[in-house]
Amino acid sequence: MSVDQRAPAAAGAVSPPVPARRRSPGPATAVVVTAPLALTIVLGLWGIRRENTLWGDEAVTYQLAHRDLSQIWRTAQHIDLVHALYYAVMHEVFGLFGGGLLALRLPSVLATAVAASGIGLLGLRLAGPRAGLLAGLVFALLPQVQKYAQEGRSYAMVCALVTWATYALVISVSDRARRRWAVYGCLMLPACLLHEFAVLALVAHGVTLVVSRVPRAVLKAWSATAAGVVAGLLPLAIVSAGQSAQVSWIDGPVRLPYLLVVAVVGVACARAPLRVRGPLRLSALAVPILVLPGLLLLIASLVKPLFVDRYVFYSNIGIALLLGAWIDHFHRRQRSPRTTWIAAVAVLAALVPPSLALRTPQSRSNNATALGAAVRTQGRPGDGLLYLSVQYRSWTTTHPEDTRLLTDLALAQDPVSSNTHTGVELPAQAIAARMLQFDRIIAVRLPAGAHPPTTPQEKAKTRTLRRHFREYGTTHVNGARVTVYVRDHAPCPKAGLGSDSPGASDGAVGDRG
């Protein structure tokens, strides 16, 4: 057979199918990812130093992350095991970028930005590009998000991991590929190891799948993955339960009104006919993650007070998605864009005062930097130093020069060598005897109205001051008081570094927090 005769047959043969190319992300997707990311970074860098001040929890991070990994692990055997992974991460960050204030807070800024871009993608997948873009921008602008984006704690990292785990969940419901569930588990487990209460997001995800009536195979795959996450968390949860005394300061819900307000607003937004794309409705995903973690923490608080708003910071994922989708719905209903623009300008104007306030030292519940400065100002070389709550010792260790010329009267072993936050104190009787060797003592005390500790050491400090010393002057800082005490037999001291009289020293630093 000639070549010419064979050609038609070859031409008629069926060619093998060409694999379809994956659709590349369009410009809308790029905007949805980059715009919230950029806005969050800009807001995070704005005023990030907060006038070079730290608050108490950040001071603990700063202190622990500067220890080597073996010391962090040994300290975690006594206290703060729940934050050990975060301290280890920050130790490496300090090793790479230095141990300054910017290195302390920049990881939280970047984590919040990553969360904002993930929320944008979630909104895009569930309700469209505009809803996604708005959700990501709303998240970046939320006052609570701006606050924790600039703190050297684990909450922003947890939020980023939960956000992308939620995105992996949404993809897994549609794709049903096993590798997607592996990604979901690999994101949720470190989130829980960074902070145990991230496990409450698992409950919210489960409720989402149940109310969405996903196929049984999907529910089974999620259950197996969630069980693996819980199993990975269980050793940490069991051991850290023995350290529950570290949350004994919680005597009731802390900043509950914020969560109540956003929950009400979010549920109201969910009642609107929001756009639906894919097997999961946006409201079915957003409402549980907004409401359930906080609600479950409140229920647990009936047994032991545990509710602090930042413990469920990732709930802001829900309110951002709902507000973004609702604004999109509102915009589509308006015949004229003028109303939308007026509303947007009004909201942005309303956000300016809280945004400015969050970048001041007074925005935090206490000010460790101001406390150290007050001690340095009121103290004189050779004075005794007394902490009438041992937590304050960990706050002043971030700037050792503040207390270098003073004698810590109660300290038996320093925090680093004792693998603790606050060090080990002498017995009560030894503290009292040592106090009587000094004519002038700088006492760091709790704010007025706070309940003092009832340990024997604290009682001995208070009793000795009351019997043998008189108060000369007090400086108030946000979260503490610094008082100069003088022995009854001693002459009235001349001016210290910070004041000329008791009246002048009172409030010398002000309520900086």
C-alpha positions as CSV (number, residue, x, y, z in Angstrom):
1,M,0.0,0.0,0.0
2,S,1.3,3.4,-1.0
3,V,1.9,6.2,1.3
4,D,-0.9,8.2,-0.4
5,Q,-3.4,5.4,0.3
6,R,-2.5,5.2,4.0
7,A,-2.7,9.0,4.6
8,P,-6.5,9.3,4.8
9,A,-6.6,6.5,7.4
10,A,-4.0,8.2,9.5
11,A,-5.8,11.5,9.2
12,G,-9.0,9.9,10.4
13,A,-7.4,8.4,13.5
14,V,-8.6,9.8,16.9
15,S,-5.9,11.8,18.6
16,P,-5.4,11.3,22.3
17,P,-7.1,14.0,24.4
18,V,-4.9,16.9,25.5
19,P,-5.0,17.5,29.2
20,A,-6.9,20.6,30.0
21,R,-4.8,23.4,31.4
22,R,-5.6,24.7,34.8
23,R,-7.2,28.1,34.7
24,S,-4.7,30.6,35.8
25,P,-5.8,33.1,38.5
26,G,-7.4,36.1,36.9
27,P,-6.8,39.8,37.8
28,A,-9.8,39.7,40.2
29,T,-8.1,37.0,42.2
30,A,-4.9,38.9,42.3
31,V,-6.6,42.0,43.6
32,V,-8.6,40.1,46.2
33,V,-5.3,38.6,47.6
34,T,-3.0,41.6,47.3
35,A,-5.2,44.5,48.3
36,P,-6.1,43.2,51.8
37,L,-2.5,42.0,52.2
38,A,-1.1,45.4,51.4
39,L,-3.6,47.3,53.5
40,T,-3.0,45.1,56.5
41,I,0.8,45.5,56.3
42,V,0.4,49.3,56.0
43,L,-1.8,49.5,59.0
44,G,0.4,47.1,60.9
45,L,3.5,49.1,60.3
46,W,1.8,52.3,61.2
47,G,2.8,53.2,64.8
48,I,4.1,49.6,65.4
49,R,6.5,50.7,68.1
50,R,3.8,52.3,70.2
51,E,6.2,54.9,71.5
52,N,8.7,52.1,72.3
53,T,6.6,50.6,75.0
54,L,5.7,47.0,75.8
55,W,2.8,45.6,77.8
56,G,3.1,42.8,80.3
57,D,2.4,39.8,78.1
58,E,4.8,41.1,75.4
59,A,7.4,41.6,78.1
60,V,7.0,37.9,78.9
61,T,7.4,37.0,75.2
62,Y,10.5,39.2,75.0
63,Q,12.1,37.6,78.1
64,L,11.3,34.0,77.1
65,A,12.2,34.2,73.5
66,H,15.7,35.6,74.4
67,R,16.5,32.4,76.2
68,D,17.9,29.4,74.3
69,L,15.6,26.6,73.3
70,S,16.6,24.3,76.1
71,Q,15.8,27.0,78.6
72,I,12.4,27.6,77.0
73,W,11.6,23.9,77.3
74,R,12.7,23.7,80.9
75,T,10.6,26.8,81.7
76,A,7.6,25.3,80.0
77,Q,7.7,22.4,82.5
78,H,6.8,24.9,85.1
79,I,4.6,27.5,83.4
80,D,3.3,28.6,80.0
81,L,3.6,25.3,78.2
82,V,0.7,26.4,76.1
83,H,2.9,29.1,74.6
84,A,6.1,27.1,74.3
85,L,5.9,26.7,70.6
86,Y,5.3,30.4,70.0
87,Y,8.3,31.3,72.2
88,A,10.4,28.8,70.2
89,V,9.3,30.4,67.0
90,M,10.1,33.9,68.3
91,H,13.5,32.7,69.5
92,E,14.4,31.8,65.9
93,V,12.9,35.1,64.7
94,F,15.1,37.0,67.2
95,G,18.1,35.0,66.1
96,L,17.6,36.0,62.4
97,F,16.4,39.6,62.8
98,G,17.6,40.7,66.2
99,G,15.8,40.9,69.4
100,G,14.3,44.4,69.1
101,L,10.7,45.7,69.3
102,L,10.2,45.5,65.5
103,A,11.3,41.9,65.4
104,L,8.9,41.1,68.3
105,R,5.8,42.5,66.5
106,L,6.5,42.1,62.8
107,P,5.6,38.4,62.7
108,S,2.1,39.3,64.0
109,V,1.8,42.0,61.3
110,L,2.7,39.5,58.6
111,A,0.5,36.8,60.0
112,T,-2.5,39.2,60.1
113,A,-1.8,40.2,56.5
114,V,-1.7,36.5,55.4
115,A,-5.0,36.0,57.2
116,A,-6.5,39.0,55.4
117,S,-5.6,37.6,52.0
118,G,-7.0,34.2,53.0
119,I,-10.3,35.8,54.0
120,G,-10.4,37.6,50.7
121,L,-10.1,34.2,48.9
122,L,-12.7,32.7,51.1
123,G,-15.1,35.5,50.3
124,L,-14.3,35.2,46.6
125,R,-15.0,31.5,46.5
126,L,-18.2,31.7,48.6
127,A,-19.8,34.9,47.3
128,G,-17.8,36.4,44.4
129,P,-14.8,38.7,43.8
130,R,-16.3,41.9,45.2
131,A,-17.5,40.2,48.4
132,G,-14.1,38.6,48.8
133,L,-12.2,41.9,48.4
134,L,-14.5,43.7,50.8
135,A,-14.2,40.9,53.4
136,G,-10.4,41.1,53.3
137,L,-10.4,44.9,53.6
138,V,-13.0,44.8,56.4
139,F,-10.8,42.4,58.3
140,A,-7.8,44.6,58.0
141,L,-9.8,47.6,59.3
142,L,-11.4,45.9,62.3
143,P,-10.1,47.6,65.5
144,Q,-9.4,44.3,67.3
145,V,-7.5,43.1,64.3
146,Q,-5.4,46.3,64.2
147,K,-4.7,45.8,67.9
148,Y,-3.5,42.2,67.8
149,A,-1.6,42.7,64.6
150,Q,0.8,44.8,66.6
151,E,1.3,42.6,69.6
152,G,4.1,40.1,70.3
153,R,1.8,37.3,71.1
154,S,0.6,34.2,69.2
155,Y,-3.0,35.3,68.4
156,A,-2.3,36.7,64.9
157,M,-0.4,33.5,63.9
158,V,-3.3,31.3,65.2
159,C,-5.7,33.4,63.2
160,A,-3.7,33.1,60.0
161,L,-3.5,29.3,60.4
162,V,-7.2,28.9,61.1
163,T,-8.1,31.2,58.1
164,W,-6.1,29.0,55.7
165,A,-7.4,25.8,57.3
166,T,-10.9,27.1,56.7
167,Y,-10.0,27.8,53.1
168,A,-8.6,24.3,52.8
169,L,-11.9,23.0,54.3
170,V,-13.9,24.8,51.6
171,I,-11.7,23.5,48.8
172,S,-11.8,19.9,50.3
173,V,-15.7,19.9,50.3
174,S,-15.6,20.6,46.5
175,D,-12.6,18.6,45.5
176,R,-12.8,15.6,47.9
177,A,-9.2,14.8,47.3
178,R,-7.4,13.3,50.3
179,R,-4.4,15.6,50.0
180,R,-6.7,18.5,50.7
181,W,-7.7,17.1,54.0
182,A,-4.1,16.5,54.8
183,V,-3.4,20.2,54.2
184,Y,-6.4,21.1,56.5
185,G,-5.0,18.9,59.3
186,C,-1.5,20.3,58.8
187,L,-2.8,23.8,59.3
188,M,-5.2,23.2,62.2
189,L,-2.7,21.2,64.3
190,P,0.0,23.9,64.6
191,A,-2.8,26.5,65.2
192,C,-3.9,24.4,68.2
193,L,-0.4,23.9,69.4
194,L,0.2,27.6,69.3
195,H,-3.0,28.1,71.4
196,E,-5.2,25.3,72.6
197,F,-8.4,27.2,72.2
198,A,-8.0,27.1,68.4
199,V,-9.5,23.6,68.7
200,L,-12.9,25.4,69.1
201,A,-12.6,26.3,65.4
202,L,-12.8,22.6,64.7
203,V,-16.2,22.5,66.3
204,A,-17.3,25.5,64.2
205,H,-16.1,23.7,61.0
206,G,-18.0,20.6,61.9
207,V,-21.2,22.5,62.5
208,T,-20.7,24.2,59.1
209,L,-20.5,20.8,57.4
210,V,-23.6,19.4,59.2
211,V,-25.8,22.4,58.4
212,S,-24.6,22.4,54.8
213,R,-25.6,18.7,54.5
214,V,-22.4,17.7,52.8
215,P,-22.1,14.1,51.5
216,R,-21.4,11.5,54.2
217,A,-18.0,10.8,52.6
218,V,-17.0,14.4,53.2
219,L,-18.2,14.4,56.8
220,K,-16.3,11.2,57.4
221,A,-13.1,12.6,55.9
222,W,-13.4,15.7,58.1
223,S,-14.1,13.6,61.2
224,A,-11.0,11.6,60.7
225,T,-8.8,14.7,60.1
226,A,-10.3,16.4,63.1
227,A,-9.7,13.4,65.3
228,G,-6.0,13.4,64.2
229,V,-5.7,17.1,65.2
230,V,-7.3,16.4,68.6
231,A,-5.0,13.4,69.1
232,G,-2.0,15.6,68.3
233,L,-3.2,18.3,70.8
234,L,-4.1,15.9,73.6
235,P,-0.7,15.5,75.2
236,L,-0.2,19.3,75.4
237,A,-3.8,19.7,76.8
238,I,-3.3,17.0,79.5
239,V,0.1,18.4,80.7
240,S,-0.9,22.0,80.5
241,A,-4.0,21.4,82.6
242,G,-1.6,21.1,85.5
243,Q,-0.6,24.7,84.9
244,S,-4.1,26.1,85.1
245,A,-3.0,28.5,87.9
246,Q,-1.5,30.8,85.3
247,V,-5.1,31.8,84.2
248,S,-6.2,32.3,87.8
249,W,-6.2,36.0,87.2
250,I,-9.4,35.6,85.1
251,D,-12.3,36.2,87.5
252,G,-14.9,36.8,84.8
253,P,-15.3,37.4,81.1
254,V,-12.7,39.8,79.8
255,R,-13.9,42.2,77.1
256,L,-17.0,40.2,76.3
257,P,-19.0,43.2,74.9
258,Y,-16.9,43.2,71.7
259,L,-17.8,39.6,70.9
260,L,-21.5,40.2,71.7
261,V,-21.7,43.2,69.4
262,V,-19.9,41.6,66.5
263,A,-22.0,38.4,66.9
264,V,-25.3,40.4,66.8
265,V,-24.1,42.4,63.7
266,G,-22.9,39.2,62.0
267,V,-26.1,37.3,62.5
268,A,-28.1,40.3,61.3
269,C,-25.9,40.4,58.1
270,A,-26.4,36.7,57.6
271,R,-30.2,37.2,57.4
272,A,-29.7,39.1,54.1
273,P,-30.0,37.2,50.8
274,L,-26.2,36.9,50.3
275,R,-24.7,35.4,47.1
276,V,-24.1,31.7,47.1
277,R,-21.3,30.0,45.1
278,G,-20.5,26.4,45.6
279,P,-21.8,23.7,48.0
280,L,-21.2,25.9,51.1
281,R,-23.1,29.0,51.9
282,L,-21.0,31.9,53.2
283,S,-23.4,32.4,56.2
284,A,-23.2,28.7,57.1
285,L,-19.4,29.0,57.3
286,A,-19.1,32.4,58.8
287,V,-21.8,32.4,61.6
288,P,-20.4,29.3,63.4
289,I,-16.8,30.5,63.4
290,L,-18.0,33.9,64.6
291,V,-20.3,32.7,67.4
292,L,-19.4,29.2,68.5
293,P,-15.8,29.5,69.8
294,G,-16.7,32.4,72.1
295,L,-20.0,30.8,73.2
296,L,-18.2,27.5,74.1
297,L,-15.6,29.4,76.0
298,L,-18.3,31.2,77.9
299,I,-20.0,27.9,78.8
300,A,-16.7,26.5,80.0
301,S,-16.3,29.6,82.1
302,L,-19.3,28.5,84.2
303,V,-16.9,25.8,85.6
304,K,-13.7,27.8,85.5
305,P,-13.3,31.4,84.3
306,L,-11.5,31.2,80.9
307,F,-13.1,33.8,78.6
308,V,-10.7,36.4,77.2
309,D,-11.6,37.9,73.9
310,R,-8.1,37.4,72.4
311,Y,-8.3,33.6,73.0
312,V,-10.9,33.5,70.2
313,F,-9.4,36.3,68.1
314,Y,-9.9,34.1,65.0
315,S,-13.6,34.7,65.3
316,N,-13.0,37.9,63.4
317,I,-12.9,35.7,60.3
318,G,-16.6,35.3,60.5
319,I,-17.6,38.9,61.0
320,A,-15.3,40.0,58.1
321,L,-16.8,37.5,55.7
322,L,-20.4,38.5,56.7
323,L,-19.8,42.2,56.6
324,G,-18.0,41.9,53.2
325,A,-20.8,39.9,51.7
326,W,-23.5,42.2,53.2
327,I,-21.8,45.3,51.8
328,D,-21.7,43.6,48.4
329,H,-25.4,42.9,48.7
330,F,-26.1,46.5,49.8
331,H,-24.1,47.8,46.8
332,R,-26.0,45.6,44.3
333,R,-29.3,46.9,45.6
334,Q,-28.4,50.6,45.3
335,R,-29.3,52.3,42.0
336,S,-26.8,55.1,42.7
337,P,-23.3,54.4,43.9
338,R,-23.3,57.7,45.8
339,T,-25.0,56.2,48.9
340,T,-22.4,53.4,49.0
341,W,-19.5,55.9,48.8
342,I,-21.1,58.1,51.5
343,A,-21.5,55.1,53.8
344,A,-17.9,54.0,53.2
345,V,-16.5,57.5,54.0
346,A,-18.6,57.6,57.2
347,V,-17.3,54.2,58.3
348,L,-13.7,55.1,57.6
349,A,-14.1,58.4,59.5
350,A,-15.5,56.5,62.5
351,L,-12.5,54.2,62.5
352,V,-9.9,57.0,62.7
353,P,-10.2,57.7,66.4
354,P,-9.9,54.1,67.6
355,S,-7.1,53.4,65.1
356,L,-5.2,56.4,66.5
357,A,-5.8,55.3,70.0
358,L,-4.6,51.8,69.4
359,R,-1.2,53.1,68.6
360,T,-0.6,54.8,71.9
361,P,0.8,53.2,75.1
362,Q,-2.5,53.9,76.9
363,S,-4.4,51.4,74.6
364,R,-3.1,48.4,76.5
365,S,-4.2,47.3,80.0
366,N,-0.7,47.9,81.4
367,N,2.6,49.4,80.5
368,A,5.7,47.4,81.4
369,T,8.1,50.0,79.9
370,A,6.5,52.8,82.0
371,L,6.8,50.7,85.1
372,G,10.5,50.2,84.6
373,A,11.0,53.9,83.9
374,A,9.1,54.8,87.1
375,V,11.3,52.5,89.1
376,R,14.4,53.9,87.6
377,T,13.2,57.5,88.2
378,Q,12.2,57.0,91.8
379,G,15.0,54.7,92.8
380,R,18.5,55.7,94.0
381,P,21.6,53.6,94.1
382,G,21.5,51.2,97.0
383,D,17.7,51.3,97.5
384,G,15.8,48.1,98.1
385,L,13.4,46.9,95.5
386,L,10.3,45.0,96.4
387,Y,7.6,43.5,94.1
388,L,4.3,43.3,95.8
389,S,3.2,40.9,93.1
390,V,5.9,38.8,91.6
391,Q,4.5,39.2,88.0
392,Y,6.1,42.7,87.9
393,R,9.6,41.3,88.1
394,S,9.1,39.7,84.7
395,W,8.0,43.1,83.3
396,T,11.1,44.9,84.4
397,T,13.6,42.3,83.1
398,T,13.1,43.6,79.6
399,H,15.2,46.7,80.5
400,P,17.7,45.5,83.2
401,E,19.2,48.9,83.5
402,D,16.0,50.2,85.2
403,T,16.7,48.1,88.3
404,R,20.5,47.5,88.0
405,L,21.4,49.9,90.9
406,L,18.7,48.5,93.2
407,T,18.7,45.4,95.4
408,D,15.8,43.0,94.9
409,L,15.0,42.2,98.5
410,A,13.0,39.0,98.0
411,L,14.9,37.3,95.2
412,A,16.6,34.0,95.9
413,Q,17.1,32.8,92.3
414,D,16.7,34.9,89.2
415,P,14.1,34.0,86.4
416,V,16.7,32.6,83.9
417,S,18.5,30.3,86.3
418,S,15.3,29.1,87.9
419,N,13.6,28.5,84.5
420,T,10.6,30.6,85.6
421,H,9.0,33.9,84.6
422,T,9.4,35.7,87.9
423,G,12.2,33.9,89.7
424,V,12.2,32.2,93.1
425,E,11.7,34.2,96.3
426,L,13.1,33.8,99.7
427,P,11.0,32.5,102.6
428,A,8.7,35.1,104.2
429,Q,10.8,35.5,107.4
430,A,14.0,36.0,105.4
431,I,12.3,38.7,103.3
432,A,11.1,40.6,106.3
433,A,14.6,40.5,107.9
434,R,16.2,41.7,104.7
435,M,13.8,44.6,104.4
436,L,14.7,45.9,107.8
437,Q,18.3,46.3,106.6
438,F,17.2,49.2,104.3
439,D,16.1,52.7,105.1
440,R,14.5,53.2,101.7
441,I,12.5,50.8,99.6
442,I,11.0,51.1,96.1
443,A,7.8,49.0,96.1
444,V,6.1,48.0,92.9
445,R,2.4,47.4,93.8
446,L,-0.9,46.5,92.3
447,P,-3.2,49.2,91.1
448,A,-5.7,50.6,93.7
449,G,-8.6,48.3,94.2
450,A,-6.9,45.1,92.9
451,H,-6.9,42.1,95.1
452,P,-3.4,41.5,96.6
453,P,-1.8,38.0,96.5
454,T,-2.1,36.0,99.7
455,T,1.1,34.0,99.7
456,P,3.2,34.1,102.9
457,Q,5.9,36.1,101.1
458,E,3.4,38.8,100.0
459,K,1.9,39.0,103.5
460,A,5.3,39.4,105.0
461,K,6.2,42.2,102.6
462,T,3.0,44.1,103.4
463,R,3.1,43.6,107.1
464,T,6.8,44.8,107.4
465,L,6.1,47.9,105.3
466,R,3.0,48.7,107.4
467,R,4.9,48.3,110.7
468,H,8.3,49.8,110.0
469,F,8.0,52.1,107.0
470,R,6.0,55.1,105.9
471,E,4.8,55.9,102.4
472,Y,6.7,58.9,101.0
473,G,5.2,59.1,97.5
474,T,3.6,57.1,94.7
475,T,3.9,57.1,91.0
476,H,0.9,55.7,89.1
477,V,1.4,53.9,85.8
478,N,-1.1,52.0,83.8
479,G,-1.4,48.6,85.6
480,A,0.7,49.3,88.7
481,R,1.9,51.8,91.3
482,V,5.5,52.5,92.3
483,T,5.8,53.7,95.9
484,V,8.8,55.0,97.8
485,Y,8.8,53.7,101.4
486,V,11.1,55.2,104.1
487,R,11.9,53.7,107.6
488,D,10.2,55.4,110.4
489,H,13.4,56.2,112.2
490,A,15.0,57.6,109.0
491,P,15.0,61.3,108.2
492,C,12.7,62.4,105.4
493,P,14.7,61.7,102.2
494,K,15.9,64.4,99.9
495,A,14.6,64.6,96.4
496,G,15.1,61.4,94.4
497,L,15.6,61.3,90.7
498,G,11.9,61.8,90.0
499,S,10.3,64.1,92.6
500,D,10.8,66.8,95.2
501,S,7.9,65.8,97.5
502,P,5.3,63.2,97.9
503,G,2.8,65.3,96.0
504,A,5.2,65.9,93.1
505,S,6.0,62.2,92.7
506,D,2.3,61.2,92.6
507,G,1.5,60.6,89.0
508,A,4.9,61.6,87.7
509,V,4.7,59.0,84.9
510,G,1.0,59.2,84.4
511,D,-1.4,56.5,83.2
512,R,0.6,55.2,80.4
513,G,-0.5,51.8,79.3
